[in-house]
């Protein structure tokens, strides 16, 4: 499971899984939510709006992930944790994945800054 989900991270940065709003809606659960680096909670609608804006003006966004771990919490529920480095910015990511009959859905996605960054 770890390798399968790692191929999808960082979420919304893998063009093979889609780049349109419809693709991103398919990737996320209806009750998806995210917590940003500074602790603010964002709704699915807000995240979809941000992704639409990024598609209108794509910018280089170099990143690398490491220290990935995955563990089954319940039937079809898997959190994937990793450290994400975007230049000097380091966050500890956790993506909550749920396996539905028609594929993977992202349920939640907190990404607080790592200590000292």
Order of alpha helices (4+ residues) and beta strands (2+ residues): alpha-alpha-beta-beta-alpha-beta-beta-beta-beta
